[in-house]
Amino acid sequence: MDVSQILLELQARDLRLVRAHKHLDEMPEKRAILAARHRIAEIETLLARTEKVGHVLDAALRKSEDESARISEKIDHEQAKLLSGEVTNPKELQNISKELASLVKQREHIDGEILAAMEKREAAQQQSDKIQAAIKVGRAKEAAMLADFQNKGAELLAEIERLKKERQALSGKLPVDLREKYTSLLDTKHGIAVGVLEGRSCTACRIELPGERLLALKSGPAIAVCPSCQRLLIVPQDHV
């Protein structure tokens, strides 16, 4: 197989790969998988926000619990002073009683805040649990759809793998500079890097070439460049 034939065979494999990938992309099972993954991503974002709220509530709860504990220590301290009998001055005893009443009131307020925070934290945890359950269900559905897609698309996937191996073998037979030129054109010319001179036209761009260009091509090498579309151009040698 000469270089011209290798190029044509390589181009044929690449076009078949494009068609096979297009068929895969158009399978309803694949669209369903992508939609499921998008939905899971949205739910995971919601879970992250819910967990962030939970962390904020946890921090606030710890702060309130610490404050309640601090006030309880002060209450215990003031009560111990009253019960010790060491304080006998009526004025001082009155001040301690007032301080105790104020501290108890503060603790009751903070304990109320703790209770409210605990209820919010419990609600946030329940929400988080529901979201995690939804993610688990979503991933299970995605896995089932993926298995269905792989089963239905097995023939296409097998063809893609076979074509990839064939194109790799063909590509390896090309000179490095020609392989790099072909690859570059494949990326910039919408997947068609090679044309064939048929009559007065390049089969890739279908533009008729002027007489002088045509003569130059026919008298040149078997692999040229189309003057119109700049793709590689196979010039059949029977035209010479």
Order of alpha helices (4+ residues) and beta strands (2+ residues): alpha-alpha-alpha-alpha-alpha-beta-beta-alpha-beta-beta
